[in-house]
Amino acid sequence: MSAVPTSADGVEAALADLRLALATMLADGQPASVRVAERIALMLQSANTDLTVEQAFGLQGASGFGWKSVLRRTRRDELIRSIAGRYFPGQKGRAIARAIEHEIARARSLPRRRGLDNPGTLLAMARELATLGSAPSRATIERVLTHECESNQGDRWLNHADEFEPRRAVSSPADQPGDR
C-alpha cells in the first residue's frame, strides 16, 4: 500500500484510481459491490459537505460514536461479562466490579510474561480490558453487569455485596496454577 498523497497531483491520482474502482464495482453487478460503490460515489459527490466514511456507510453509532469505538465497547462488555461469569460465579456486582478493577490495575503494572500471555487467564483478560482504549472504571463495570442483569440474568450480578473471592475457572487448559 502506498503512502497517503500529500500533493494535489497525488490526491487527483488517488481519486482517479477510486473512480476506476467504482466503475469496476458497478460493472460487477453484485449487490454488495453496487451498494459500496454507490456509497463511495455519494462521498465523492459531496466532498464539500464533510460526509464521513462512517456516515456514508451507516457506521456511526446512534450515540454518535464511530464504528471502531462501538466495536471496542462491545468487546469490553463481552470481556467483563466473561470474567464475571468465569472467575466470580455467585459473587455480587459491586464486589465483582472491584475485583475486575483490581485485576486491570495488576495487569497494567506487570510486564508481559507467561501469566499474561496465556489466553483465557484472568490476568490476560484484564490486560486486554486495559488495552481497549481507556480501562473501564468500576462504575462502567457495574453498568455492564447491571445491563446483563436486566437483560438475561435476573438478580445474579448486581446485589451489592462487599466481599469477593476470585474463583479459578476449570474449563480452560490455559488456567494453570500460578497463572493468575
C-alpha atoms as a printed R data frame, in Angstrom:
    type eleno elety resid chain resno       x       y       z
1   ATOM     1    CA   MET     A     1   0.000   0.000   0.000
2   ATOM     2    CA   SER     A     2   1.406   3.366  -0.937
3   ATOM     3    CA   ALA     A     3   1.690   6.404   1.285
4   ATOM     4    CA   VAL     A     4  -1.102   8.918   1.695
5   ATOM     5    CA   PRO     A     5  -0.885  11.517  -1.089
6   ATOM     6    CA   THR     A     6   0.267  14.917   0.127
7   ATOM     7    CA   SER     A     7   0.182  16.945  -3.105
8   ATOM     8    CA   ALA     A     8  -2.757  17.978  -5.262
9   ATOM     9    CA   ASP     A     9  -1.456  15.725  -8.044
10  ATOM    10    CA   GLY     A    10  -1.278  12.790  -5.647
11  ATOM    11    CA   VAL     A    11  -4.824  13.398  -4.457
12  ATOM    12    CA   GLU     A    12  -6.109  13.633  -8.044
13  ATOM    13    CA   ALA     A    13  -4.337  10.388  -8.939
14  ATOM    14    CA   ALA     A    14  -5.852   8.648  -5.895
15  ATOM    15    CA   LEU     A    15  -9.331   9.934  -6.809
16  ATOM    16    CA   ALA     A    16  -8.873   8.708 -10.385
17  ATOM    17    CA   ASP     A    17  -7.984   5.249  -9.027
18  ATOM    18    CA   LEU     A    18 -11.034   5.355  -6.788
19  ATOM    19    CA   ARG     A    19 -13.326   6.305  -9.676
20  ATOM    20    CA   LEU     A    20 -11.922   3.451 -11.766
21  ATOM    21    CA   ALA     A    21 -12.514   1.027  -8.874
22  ATOM    22    CA   LEU     A    22 -16.096   2.343  -8.547
23  ATOM    23    CA   ALA     A    23 -16.766   1.761 -12.243
24  ATOM    24    CA   THR     A    24 -15.406  -1.767 -11.931
25  ATOM    25    CA   MET     A    25 -17.585  -2.447  -8.886
26  ATOM    26    CA   LEU     A    26 -20.702  -1.107 -10.621
27  ATOM    27    CA   ALA     A    27 -19.959  -3.190 -13.726
28  ATOM    28    CA   ASP     A    28 -19.579  -6.252 -11.486
29  ATOM    29    CA   GLY     A    29 -23.293  -6.024 -10.753
30  ATOM    30    CA   GLN     A    30 -23.069  -7.864  -7.432
31  ATOM    31    CA   PRO     A    31 -25.472  -6.236  -4.929
32  ATOM    32    CA   ALA     A    32 -22.777  -5.703  -2.281
33  ATOM    33    CA   SER     A    33 -20.371  -4.207  -4.827
34  ATOM    34    CA   VAL     A    34 -23.062  -1.869  -6.117
35  ATOM    35    CA   ARG     A    35 -24.001  -0.720  -2.589
36  ATOM    36    CA   VAL     A    36 -20.370   0.015  -1.703
37  ATOM    37    CA   ALA     A    37 -19.790   1.827  -4.992
38  ATOM    38    CA   GLU     A    38 -22.913   3.955  -4.543
39  ATOM    39    CA   ARG     A    39 -21.873   4.972  -1.026
40  ATOM    40    CA   ILE     A    40 -18.346   5.879  -2.100
41  ATOM    41    CA   ALA     A    41 -19.771   7.829  -5.065
42  ATOM    42    CA   LEU     A    42 -22.017   9.714  -2.646
43  ATOM    43    CA   MET     A    43 -18.955  10.670  -0.600
44  ATOM    44    CA   LEU     A    44 -17.105  11.845  -3.729
45  ATOM    45    CA   GLN     A    45 -20.093  13.903  -4.912
46  ATOM    46    CA   SER     A    46 -20.480  15.574  -1.548
47  ATOM    47    CA   ALA     A    47 -16.811  16.340  -0.905
48  ATOM    48    CA   ASN     A    48 -17.723  19.832   0.294
49  ATOM    49    CA   THR     A    49 -20.340  18.619   2.797
50  ATOM    50    CA   ASP     A    50 -17.884  16.782   5.082
51  ATOM    51    CA   LEU     A    51 -19.703  13.474   4.707
52  ATOM    52    CA   THR     A    52 -17.514  10.950   6.512
53  ATOM    53    CA   VAL     A    53 -16.948   7.323   5.599
54  ATOM    54    CA   GLU     A    54 -18.822   6.361   8.784
55  ATOM    55    CA   GLN     A    55 -21.831   8.459   7.784
56  ATOM    56    CA   ALA     A    56 -21.893   7.245   4.185
57  ATOM    57    CA   PHE     A    57 -21.792   3.599   5.230
58  ATOM    58    CA   GLY     A    58 -24.055   3.979   8.253
59  ATOM    59    CA   LEU     A    59 -21.248   3.038  10.616
60  ATOM    60    CA   GLN     A    60 -21.747   5.905  13.042
61  ATOM    61    CA   GLY     A    61 -23.437   4.580  16.157
62  ATOM    62    CA   ALA     A    62 -26.759   6.035  17.248
63  ATOM    63    CA   SER     A    63 -24.978   7.652  20.187
64  ATOM    64    CA   GLY     A    64 -22.587   9.411  17.799
65  ATOM    65    CA   PHE     A    65 -19.679   7.049  18.414
66  ATOM    66    CA   GLY     A    66 -17.734   5.747  15.444
67  ATOM    67    CA   TRP     A    67 -17.819   2.097  14.488
68  ATOM    68    CA   LYS     A    68 -14.381   1.365  15.930
69  ATOM    69    CA   SER     A    69 -15.476   2.724  19.288
70  ATOM    70    CA   VAL     A    70 -18.664   0.660  19.145
71  ATOM    71    CA   LEU     A    71 -16.625  -2.496  18.432
72  ATOM    72    CA   ARG     A    72 -14.195  -1.720  21.285
73  ATOM    73    CA   ARG     A    73 -17.075  -1.135  23.719
74  ATOM    74    CA   THR     A    74 -18.771  -4.339  22.623
75  ATOM    75    CA   ARG     A    75 -15.553  -6.308  23.180
76  ATOM    76    CA   ARG     A    76 -15.072  -4.604  26.558
77  ATOM    77    CA   ASP     A    77 -18.567  -5.584  27.666
78  ATOM    78    CA   GLU     A    78 -18.075  -9.172  26.470
79  ATOM    79    CA   LEU     A    79 -14.816  -9.435  28.416
80  ATOM    80    CA   ILE     A    80 -16.366  -8.018  31.589
81  ATOM    81    CA   ARG     A    81 -19.274 -10.459  31.426
82  ATOM    82    CA   SER     A    82 -16.963 -13.344  30.615
83  ATOM    83    CA   ILE     A    83 -14.662 -12.564  33.546
84  ATOM    84    CA   ALA     A    84 -17.623 -12.182  35.896
85  ATOM    85    CA   GLY     A    85 -19.196 -15.467  34.868
86  ATOM    86    CA   ARG     A    86 -15.981 -17.439  34.686
87  ATOM    87    CA   TYR     A    87 -13.972 -16.209  37.660
88  ATOM    88    CA   PHE     A    88 -16.617 -14.806  40.011
89  ATOM    89    CA   PRO     A    89 -19.668 -17.073  39.749
90  ATOM    90    CA   GLY     A    90 -22.161 -16.455  42.504
91  ATOM    91    CA   GLN     A    91 -20.431 -13.245  43.555
92  ATOM    92    CA   LYS     A    92 -22.209  -9.895  43.695
93  ATOM    93    CA   GLY     A    93 -21.953  -6.949  41.274
94  ATOM    94    CA   ARG     A    94 -20.031  -4.356  43.257
95  ATOM    95    CA   ALA     A    95 -17.604  -6.931  44.537
96  ATOM    96    CA   ILE     A    96 -17.046  -8.221  41.013
97  ATOM    97    CA   ALA     A    97 -16.508  -4.691  39.721
98  ATOM    98    CA   ARG     A    98 -13.963  -4.009  42.462
99  ATOM    99    CA   ALA     A    99 -12.167  -7.293  41.729
100 ATOM   100    CA   ILE     A   100 -12.043  -6.660  37.973
101 ATOM   101    CA   GLU     A   101 -10.779  -3.136  38.563
102 ATOM   102    CA   HIS     A   102  -8.058  -4.596  40.810
103 ATOM   103    CA   GLU     A   103  -7.062  -7.157  38.148
104 ATOM   104    CA   ILE     A   104  -6.858  -4.440  35.482
105 ATOM   105    CA   ALA     A   105  -4.532  -2.400  37.708
106 ATOM   106    CA   ARG     A   106  -2.480  -5.523  38.374
107 ATOM   107    CA   ALA     A   107  -2.243  -6.359  34.653
108 ATOM   108    CA   ARG     A   108  -1.111  -2.815  33.862
109 ATOM   109    CA   SER     A   109   1.598  -2.911  36.490
110 ATOM   110    CA   LEU     A   110   3.144  -6.224  35.466
111 ATOM   111    CA   PRO     A   111   5.416  -6.652  32.459
112 ATOM   112    CA   ARG     A   112   4.383  -9.134  29.791
113 ATOM   113    CA   ARG     A   113   5.277 -12.633  30.832
114 ATOM   114    CA   ARG     A   114   3.925 -16.165  30.942
115 ATOM   115    CA   GLY     A   115   0.812 -15.431  33.001
116 ATOM   116    CA   LEU     A   116  -0.198 -12.510  30.839
117 ATOM   117    CA   ASP     A   117   0.425 -14.293  27.564
118 ATOM   118    CA   ASN     A   118  -1.752 -17.349  28.302
119 ATOM   119    CA   PRO     A   119  -5.084 -16.600  26.613
120 ATOM   120    CA   GLY     A   120  -8.109 -17.065  28.820
121 ATOM   121    CA   THR     A   121  -6.424 -16.417  32.150
122 ATOM   122    CA   LEU     A   122  -7.892 -13.722  34.367
123 ATOM   123    CA   LEU     A   123  -4.745 -11.653  34.060
124 ATOM   124    CA   ALA     A   124  -4.691 -11.927  30.242
125 ATOM   125    CA   MET     A   125  -8.339 -10.902  30.038
126 ATOM   126    CA   ALA     A   126  -7.693  -7.967  32.376
127 ATOM   127    CA   ARG     A   127  -4.714  -6.960  30.204
128 ATOM   128    CA   GLU     A   128  -6.969  -6.940  27.150
129 ATOM   129    CA   LEU     A   129  -9.524  -4.812  29.004
130 ATOM   130    CA   ALA     A   130  -6.780  -2.329  29.851
131 ATOM   131    CA   THR     A   131  -5.751  -2.047  26.206
132 ATOM   132    CA   LEU     A   132  -9.198  -1.465  24.684
133 ATOM   133    CA   GLY     A   133  -8.941   2.303  24.872
134 ATOM   134    CA   SER     A   134  -9.111   3.585  28.417
135 ATOM   135    CA   ALA     A   135  -9.565   0.975  31.102
136 ATOM   136    CA   PRO     A   136 -13.158   0.729  32.327
137 ATOM   137    CA   SER     A   137 -13.923   2.313  35.675
138 ATOM   138    CA   ARG     A   138 -15.651   0.461  38.494
139 ATOM   139    CA   ALA     A   139 -18.868   2.330  37.643
140 ATOM   140    CA   THR     A   140 -18.621   1.257  33.998
141 ATOM   141    CA   ILE     A   141 -18.067  -2.348  35.013
142 ATOM   142    CA   GLU     A   142 -21.120  -2.186  37.284
143 ATOM   143    CA   ARG     A   143 -23.217  -0.684  34.467
144 ATOM   144    CA   VAL     A   144 -22.172  -3.505  32.137
145 ATOM   145    CA   LEU     A   145 -23.082  -6.092  34.774
146 ATOM   146    CA   THR     A   146 -26.358  -4.322  35.547
147 ATOM   147    CA   HIS     A   147 -27.291  -4.402  31.862
148 ATOM   148    CA   GLU     A   148 -26.564  -8.132  31.826
149 ATOM   149    CA   CYS     A   149 -28.647  -8.457  34.958
150 ATOM   150    CA   GLU     A   150 -31.633  -6.672  33.436
151 ATOM   151    CA   SER     A   151 -31.494  -8.471  30.126
152 ATOM   152    CA   ASN     A   152 -30.558 -12.063  30.961
153 ATOM   153    CA   GLN     A   153 -29.639 -12.987  34.484
154 ATOM   154    CA   GLY     A   154 -32.232 -11.702  36.925
155 ATOM   155    CA   ASP     A   155 -30.512 -10.508  40.086
156 ATOM   156    CA   ARG     A   156 -27.434 -12.669  39.546
157 ATOM   157    CA   TRP     A   157 -24.798  -9.974  39.034
158 ATOM   158    CA   LEU     A   158 -25.709  -6.828  40.908
159 ATOM   159    CA   ASN     A   159 -26.583  -7.444  44.514
160 ATOM   160    CA   HIS     A   160 -24.075  -5.043  46.093
161 ATOM   161    CA   ALA     A   161 -22.162  -7.340  48.422
162 ATOM   162    CA   ASP     A   162 -18.829  -6.087  49.626
163 ATOM   163    CA   GLU     A   163 -16.821  -9.291  49.693
164 ATOM   164    CA   PHE     A   164 -15.395 -11.086  46.734
165 ATOM   165    CA   GLU     A   165 -13.313 -14.122  46.226
166 ATOM   166    CA   PRO     A   166 -11.990 -14.861  42.750
167 ATOM   167    CA   ARG     A   167 -12.516 -18.427  41.671
168 ATOM   168    CA   ARG     A   168 -10.458 -20.269  39.131
169 ATOM   169    CA   ALA     A   169 -12.250 -21.420  36.012
170 ATOM   170    CA   VAL     A   170 -11.693 -25.088  35.447
171 ATOM   171    CA   SER     A   171 -12.745 -25.222  31.818
172 ATOM   172    CA   SER     A   172  -9.577 -23.850  30.225
173 ATOM   173    CA   PRO     A   173  -6.296 -25.723  29.877
174 ATOM   174    CA   ALA     A   174  -4.578 -22.307  29.917
175 ATOM   175    CA   ASP     A   175  -5.509 -21.926  33.564
176 ATOM   176    CA   GLN     A   176  -2.573 -23.498  35.278
177 ATOM   177    CA   PRO     A   177  -1.590 -22.799  38.889
178 ATOM   178    CA   GLY     A   178   0.430 -19.636  39.132
179 ATOM   179    CA   ASP     A   179  -1.090 -18.013  36.015
180 ATOM   180    CA   ARG     A   180  -3.451 -15.795  37.900
